[in-house]
Every structure is written in structure tokens, then in C-alpha cells.
């Protein structure tokens, strides 16, 4: 059968993405399949190697021996798809080290069935204690073929199993449950935990496996899940690291530089209640403007039920709404950009920035200004310009790889959590589908679904 690529069950991206380091980076900044600098495909025959004067790539032999391996150092215009170009995505964007562990997009975790008569472990999450399944530790090296990769530490005595994205033979995986595992990026699983707690108040691990057993798709993660179509172009026997798709491999949970980028937003300690400057507002209201007679409280109630697009249209229709309250954009950040959860962290960082700035400008007055810095911190917490935060986040959603990937994955995972909730409402007698469910066609677990089936895609194109 040969090598087969497994993907994250949530985001549908390979659990074995590679990165080609630039020539000036240390070897640790580049990795391929199963570690090292082994990339899929032949970089020597790639167009960027044949035309180095255009691509800036270098194909260098690592040693003087005949059998010494070659390493491909990408240029800014590299077209080789064996790994992501180090010029276009940083190593810290793909894998972020937290408490000594790398939690990036090339080291997965697995949802595995507990062995019979398993006893609780000290590091169990609350949702694991009430489940017949557990989440393994993260691997310390990329997986290889049917091997899950070496685990950072063993949980429940299970150290080896087969990664599976779908049930290859009906009922087989539940007959020897401890020998299979559902792969998920550590970052994606953390987002799943966060959304589950937001929407349902708990992480439903049993529900996740039950949904997988009934709706798993080898390409999309779950049947007809609206993944971005470019993923199917990358999903080959090996992951094709197509130029322009670097964001798919960016860590969506821990995003380097996100808070720093938002700290650049100007802050005014005397920020008014409304966010637009008065000179930009024409206070002359036409007599036909029916909204002009409404009190502020009712206008705020109207705004509280509208999206940003509807608010924009309303401002065009009525001059009464040309000026908008600052708190409205705080609500829009929460409602339309729910994937930005670092609000408290941003507030604290902005306050710390002001305090450091005072100390840097005049260290001799640091003690005198400390009182003012405390007052400034309170003002920032209360008067942050949420319009600027909203605009900046919308910009970063397009410009910052990790933010773009987080927004993408957030939408997908929200749908997964909603499906689990609907499945719970219907009820099921056991996690494993019953024979009645299989015979009645309620189980659609396989390598493809109607959305990603190659034959149907070609049919739609023709």
C-alpha cells in the first residue's frame, strides 16, 4: 500500500508538515518527514533548482562523500513543494515551545480508547475522568506512515497504536480500541476544548468519538465539513507544500507577535464615549430621519442586534448613527471575532507598555511616575479604543498567518461542536454505532464524502 498521509481530524491538514530552513538558519529550524531534512519529491529536478538565478535556491551537498545527502535551501521564489519555504513562514510560527514542549502543527496528539479496567491518572482532564477515552501526550517527532511517532510520555500504558482518520473496515477499530488513535494537532485540540466550553460548558470527548464513528471523512475530517478547497490540492500521498498555503501550517493557538501587533494601536487616556472624531460627523439631521427622535437607549438597543455589515448600511441610511459608541466595537470583537480570546492579555500588555515607556524615558523619575502608571493602567482597561482593535484584527486576519489559520479552524471546529451537540440531543446507546444504525444508513464513515470525492469534484468541473 505504501506511505499514506494522516491528517488532523479537525483542521484536515497533514500531521506531518515540513519546513525548509534558509541557508542562514540552524539545522533545528528545518525539518522534513520523520525529522531531519528529508523532503518528499526530488528537489534536484524542481524548477527552482534548475533556474536558481530566478528562484534564489541552492542545492547543497551535506558532506564530501558520494553518499552524502543533499539539502535544498529555498530562495524567496522557491517552487519546491517538499516543505514550506523558510522565507515565507518562520519556524516559531509553525511550532511554538511552551513549558519545554513544542505544540506546533507537525506534532500530533491522539484520542485513544482506555485499556480495560484502567485507573484514573493524575494528569487527567475532567472530561477524561468520565470517558472511556483519553488524549495522548504529544509526540516528540513527526509520525511516519502507520506509526504514531514517539510519545513525550505514555498515558494509561498505551504506547503504540495506529493513527486512523476513518474506519477502514466497519466495526474493526472498536474491537481492539487501544490499538487505534484519532490524530489531532495539539493547537487544534486546544481550540476544540475552548469552543466546547464556550458553547456547551464542557468538553464532550465521548461525543467527539461518537461523531467520528458516524461521520468521519478521511479528507475533510468529518462528512461534508466545509474545509478550504486548497487543502484537497495539498492532500496528496505526501502533503504538497504549495506556495501560498503557508498559513495552513501556522500555529493557530499560540501566535507569535499577535499581542505586540495590537499594542501598536494608539491609546488615548481621554478617549470619549464615541469613537469617531466630531469633525467627521455632520450633525445636521434631515427632517425625514425617523431615527433622530429615538433616545440613546433605544438606539443602543437597535445597534446591539446588528452585525457590522448591517451597522454600516444603517449609518448610510441615517445620520443619527454616524457616531457610534466605543463599547459597540467591544461587542463586535466578541461576536464577530470570537477567535480572539486574548482581551485580558492585551489590556495587561498595553498597561505594561505604558509603564515601561515612562521608565525608559526618564529612569530617574520612575518612582515618581509609578503612581501615574497605575492610574494609566486603569484608564487603559476602561478606555481602550475597540474600534481600532476591531480594525486591526480584521487586517491581521488577512496578513498574519497564525491569525488567518485560527479564524479558519475556529469556524470548522464550531461546526464540529454543534454536530456533537445535535448528536447528543438525538441520543445514542453507545459510542460505537449499532447494527441498526449501520443498516439504516445513518453511518457515513469513509475515505471520502460528497464534498471531497474526486469523482464528484471532476463531475462538477465538467
C-alpha positions in Angstrom: 0.0 0.0 0.0 2.9 2.4 0.7 3.1 5.6 2.7 -0.3 7.2 3.5 -0.7 10.7 4.9 -2.8 11.1 8.0 -4.3 14.5 8.8 -5.7 16.3 11.8 -9.3 15.3 12.3 -10.3 18.9 13.0 -8.4 21.1 10.5 -7.8 18.4 7.8 -4.1 19.5 7.4 -1.4 16.9 7.5 0.1 16.0 10.9 3.5 15.8 9.1 4.2 19.2 7.5 7.8 20.1 6.7 9.8 23.3 6.7 12.9 24.1 4.6 15.3 26.3 6.5 17.0 29.2 4.9 20.8 29.0 4.5 21.4 31.3 7.4 19.3 29.3 9.9 20.5 26.5 12.1 19.6 22.8 11.3 16.9 22.8 14.0 14.9 25.3 12.1 14.3 22.9 9.2 12.6 19.5 9.3 11.1 17.1 6.9 9.2 13.8 7.1 10.2 11.8 10.2 12.7 14.6 11.2 15.9 15.6 9.6 15.8 17.3 6.2 14.2 14.6 4.2 11.6 16.1 2.0 9.1 14.3 -0.3 9.8 14.6 -4.0 13.1 15.3 -5.8 14.2 18.9 -5.2 17.1 18.4 -7.7 14.6 18.3 -10.5 12.4 21.1 -9.2 12.2 24.2 -11.5 13.6 26.4 -8.7 16.7 24.3 -8.7 17.1 24.3 -12.4 16.7 28.1 -12.5 18.5 29.2 -9.3 19.1 32.7 -10.8 15.3 33.3 -10.7 14.4 31.4 -7.5 17.5 32.1 -5.3 17.5 28.5 -4.3 20.7 26.5 -3.5 21.0 22.7 -3.7 23.9 21.9 -1.4 25.6 18.5 -0.7 26.0 17.9 3.1 29.4 16.3 3.1 32.1 15.2 0.6 31.2 11.5 0.5 29.5 10.0 -2.5 26.5 9.0 -0.4 26.3 12.4 1.4 22.7 13.7 1.3 21.7 16.9 -0.5 19.8 19.7 1.2 17.6 22.2 -0.6 18.0 25.8 0.7 15.0 27.8 -0.6 15.2 31.2 -2.1 12.4 33.8 -1.9 10.8 32.4 -5.1 11.2 28.7 -4.4 8.6 26.4 -6.0 9.6 23.1 -4.5 6.6 21.6 -2.6 8.5 19.2 -0.4 8.4 21.7 2.5 7.3 25.2 3.3 9.7 28.0 2.4 11.6 29.3 5.4 11.5 32.8 3.9 7.7 32.8 4.0 6.9 31.2 7.3 9.1 31.3 10.4 9.9 28.2 12.5 8.4 29.9 15.5 5.1 30.4 13.6 4.9 26.7 12.9 5.9 25.3 16.3 5.9 27.3 19.5 7.7 26.0 22.6 5.5 26.2 25.7 6.9 24.9 29.0 9.6 22.9 27.2 7.1 21.3 24.8 6.6 22.2 21.1 2.9 22.5 20.4 3.1 23.2 16.7 1.4 21.8 13.6 3.8 18.9 12.9 3.5 17.0 16.3 0.0 15.5 16.9 -1.9 14.1 19.8 -4.3 11.2 19.6 -7.7 10.3 21.0 -7.3 6.7 22.2 -9.6 4.2 24.0 -8.5 3.4 27.5 -7.5 -0.2 28.3 -10.0 -2.4 30.2 -10.1 -1.7 33.9 -8.0 1.4 33.5 -7.4 3.5 36.7 -7.5 7.3 36.6 -4.2 9.1 36.2 -3.0 12.2 38.0 -2.9 14.4 34.9 -6.4 13.5 33.7 -8.6 16.3 32.5 -12.1 16.5 33.9 -13.6 15.3 30.7 -11.2 12.3 30.6 -12.2 11.1 34.0 -15.8 10.5 32.8 -14.9 9.0 29.5 -13.7 5.6 28.1 -11.2 7.5 26.0 -8.2 9.8 26.7 -6.0 12.2 24.8 -2.4 11.0 24.4 0.6 13.2 25.1 2.1 15.0 22.1 4.7 13.2 20.0 8.3 14.3 20.2 8.9 13.6 16.5 6.8 13.6 13.4 4.8 10.4 12.7 5.9 8.1 10.0 3.4 6.0 7.9 1.4 3.9 10.2 3.5 4.7 13.3 2.1 7.5 15.5 5.5 8.9 16.4 7.3 8.7 19.8 5.2 10.0 22.6 6.5 12.6 25.0 5.2 10.3 27.8 3.0 7.3 28.0 -0.5 7.5 29.4 -2.6 4.6 30.5 0.1 2.2 29.5 -0.7 2.7 25.8 2.5 3.5 23.8 1.7 2.2 20.3 -1.4 2.3 18.1 -2.4 3.0 14.5 -3.4 6.5 13.5 -6.7 6.4 11.7 -8.8 9.2 10.1 -11.7 6.9 9.3 -12.9 3.4 9.9 -11.3 1.3 7.1 -13.4 -1.7 7.9 -16.7 -1.4 9.6 -16.6 -2.2 13.3 -12.9 -3.2 13.4 -11.5 -0.2 15.3 -13.9 -0.8 18.2 -12.9 -4.5 18.5 -9.3 -3.5 19.6 -9.8 0.0 20.7 -6.4 0.5 22.4 -4.7 0.0 19.1 -6.0 2.9 17.2 -5.9 6.7 17.7 -7.6 9.7 16.1 -5.0 12.3 15.3 -5.3 16.0 16.1 -2.8 18.8 16.2 -2.3 19.9 19.8 -3.2 23.5 18.8 -6.4 22.4 17.1 -7.4 20.3 20.1 -6.9 23.2 22.4 -9.3 25.3 20.2 -11.8 22.4 20.4 -11.6 22.5 24.2 -12.1 26.2 24.3 -15.1 26.3 21.9 -16.7 23.3 23.6 -16.6 25.1 27.0 -17.9 28.3 25.4 -20.8 26.6 23.6 -21.8 23.7 25.8 -20.0 24.3 29.1 -17.9 21.1 28.8 -15.6 19.1 26.6 -17.6 16.1 25.3 -14.8 13.5 24.5 -17.3 10.7 24.2 -19.4 12.8 21.8 -16.3 13.5 19.7 -15.6 9.8 19.2 -19.3 9.0 18.6 -19.4 11.7 15.9 -16.2 10.3 14.4 -17.6 6.8 14.4 -20.7 8.0 12.4 -19.4 10.8 10.2 -15.6 10.5 9.8 -14.1 11.5 6.5 -10.5 10.8 5.5 -10.2 14.0 3.6 -12.4 16.6 5.4 -12.2 15.3 9.0 -16.0 14.9 9.1 -18.5 14.3 6.4 -19.2 17.5 4.3 -17.3 19.7 6.7 -16.5 23.0 4.9 -12.8 22.9 4.7 -11.0 25.2 2.4 -10.7 23.6 -1.1 -7.0 24.3 -1.4 -6.5 21.6 1.2 -7.5 19.0 -1.3 -4.8 20.2 -3.7 -2.2 19.8 -0.9 -3.6 16.4 0.2 -1.5 14.1 -2.0 0.3 10.9 -1.0 2.6 13.3 0.8 1.5 16.7 1.8 2.2 19.2 -1.1 3.5 22.4 0.5 2.1 24.6 -2.2 3.4 28.2 -2.2 0.8 30.5 -0.8 -0.6 27.9 1.6 1.9 28.5 4.4 -0.9 29.8 6.7 -2.3 26.2 6.8 0.8 25.2 8.8 0.9 28.2 11.1 0.2 27.6 14.8 -3.4 28.9 15.4 -3.3 28.7 19.2 -0.1 30.4 20.2 0.6 33.2 17.7 4.0 34.9 18.0 3.7 38.7 17.7 -0.1 38.9 17.9 -0.3 41.0 21.1 2.7 43.1 20.1 1.0 44.0 16.8 -2.1 45.0 18.7 -0.1 47.1 21.1 0.8 49.5 18.3 -2.8 50.7 18.4 -2.8 54.3 19.7 -4.3 54.8 23.1 -5.8 58.0 24.4 -6.3 58.3 28.2 -9.1 60.8 27.5 -10.9 58.6 24.9 -14.5 59.9 24.6 -17.5 57.6 24.8 -17.9 57.7 21.0 -15.1 56.6 18.6 -15.4 58.9 15.6 -13.9 62.4 15.6 -16.6 65.1 15.8 -15.3 66.9 12.7 -16.2 63.9 10.6 -19.8 64.0 11.7 -22.4 66.2 10.1 -24.8 67.0 12.9 -27.4 68.5 10.7 -30.1 65.8 10.6 -32.7 65.7 7.8 -36.3 66.1 8.9 -37.2 62.8 7.4 -34.8 60.9 9.6 -37.2 58.9 11.8 -34.3 57.6 14.0 -33.5 61.1 15.1 -36.3 61.2 17.7 -35.2 58.0 19.4 -33.5 58.3 22.8 -29.9 57.0 23.1 -31.0 53.9 25.0 -33.3 52.7 22.1 -30.6 53.5 19.5 -28.2 51.4 21.5 -30.7 48.5 21.6 -31.1 48.7 17.8 -27.3 48.6 17.4 -26.9 45.7 19.8 -28.8 43.4 17.4 -26.9 44.3 14.2 -23.8 42.9 12.6 -21.0 45.2 11.4 -22.3 45.0 7.8 -25.8 46.0 8.9 -24.5 48.8 11.0 -22.5 50.1 8.0 -25.7 50.2 5.9 -27.6 51.8 8.8 -25.0 54.6 9.0 -25.5 55.3 5.3 -29.3 55.4 5.7 -29.4 57.6 8.9 -27.1 60.3 10.1 -28.3 59.6 13.6 -25.9 56.6 13.6 -22.9 58.3 12.1 -21.4 58.4 15.6 -21.0 55.1 17.4 -20.2 54.2 21.0 -16.8 52.6 21.8 -18.5 49.7 23.7 -20.3 48.7 20.5 -17.0 47.7 18.9 -16.1 45.7 22.0 -19.3 43.7 21.4 -18.4 43.3 17.7 -15.0 41.9 18.6 -16.6 39.4 20.9 -19.4 38.4 18.5 -17.7 38.5 15.1 -14.1 37.8 16.1 -14.7 35.2 18.8 -11.4 33.6 18.0 -9.6 36.5 19.6 -9.6 35.4 23.3 -6.5 37.4 24.4 -8.6 40.5 25.5 -7.3 40.4 29.1 -3.8 39.7 27.9 -3.9 42.7 25.6 -5.2 45.0 28.3 -2.4 44.0 30.6 0.3 44.2 27.9 -0.8 47.8 27.0 -0.7 48.8 30.6 2.8 47.3 31.0 3.9 49.1 27.8 3.0 52.5 29.3 4.8 51.7 32.5 7.9 50.6 30.7 7.8 53.6 28.4 7.7 56.0 31.3 10.7 54.2 32.9 12.7 54.3 29.7 12.1 58.0 29.0 13.3 59.1 32.4 14.6 56.4 34.7 15.3 58.9 37.5 11.6 59.7 37.7 10.4 56.1 37.6 9.3 56.1 41.2 7.5 59.4 40.8 5.8 58.2 37.7 4.8 54.8 39.1 1.7 56.3 40.6 0.8 57.8 37.3 1.4 54.5 35.6 -1.0 52.8 37.9 -3.7 55.4 37.0 -2.8 55.0 33.3 -3.3 51.2 33.6 -6.8 51.7 34.9 -7.6 54.1 32.2 -6.4 51.7 29.5 -8.5 48.9 30.9 -11.6 51.1 30.7 -10.9 53.2 27.6 -9.2 51.0 25.1 -10.2 52.1 21.6 -12.1 49.0 20.5 -12.8 50.4 17.0 -9.0 50.3 16.4 -8.7 46.9 17.9 -11.5 45.6 15.7 -10.0 47.1 12.5 -6.5 45.8 13.4 -7.8 42.3 14.0 -9.6 42.3 10.6 -6.4 43.3 9.0 -4.3 40.7 10.8 -6.9 38.1 9.8 -5.6 38.5 6.2 -1.9 39.5 6.9 -0.8 37.3 9.8 -0.5 33.6 9.0 -1.4 32.3 12.5 -4.5 34.6 12.8 -5.7 33.6 9.4 -5.4 29.9 10.3 -7.0 30.4 13.7 -10.1 32.1 12.1 -10.3 29.2 9.6 -10.0 26.5 12.2 -12.4 28.3 14.6 -15.2 28.2 12.0 -14.6 24.5 11.3 -14.4 23.5 15.0 -17.6 25.4 15.8 -19.4 23.2 13.3 -17.9 20.1 14.8 -19.0 21.1 18.3 -22.5 21.9 17.0 -22.8 18.5 15.4 -21.8 16.8 18.7 -24.5 18.8 20.5 -27.1 17.7 17.9 -26.0 14.1 18.2 -26.4 14.3 21.9 -29.9 15.6 21.5 -30.8 12.6 19.4 -29.2 10.3 21.9 -27.3 7.1 21.4 -27.0 3.9 23.3 -23.2 3.6 22.9 -20.3 5.3 21.2 -19.9 2.6 18.6 -22.7 2.7 16.1 -25.2 -0.1 16.4 -26.0 -2.6 13.6 -29.4 -0.9 13.2 -27.7 2.5 12.6 -25.3 1.0 10.1 -28.1 -0.9 8.3 -30.4 2.2 8.2 -27.6 4.3 6.5 -27.0 6.6 9.5 -23.3 5.8 9.5 -21.2 7.5 6.8 -17.6 6.8 7.8 -15.1 6.5 5.0 -12.2 8.0 3.0 -14.3 10.5 1.1 -17.6 12.4 1.4 -19.7 14.0 -1.3 -17.9 17.3 -0.8 -14.4 15.9 -1.4 -15.0 12.8 -3.5 -12.6 13.2 -6.5 -15.1 11.7 -9.0 -17.8 14.1 -7.9 -15.4 17.1 -8.0 -14.4 16.2 -11.5 -18.1 15.8 -12.5 -18.9 19.3 -11.1 -15.9 20.8 -13.1 -17.0 19.2 -16.3 
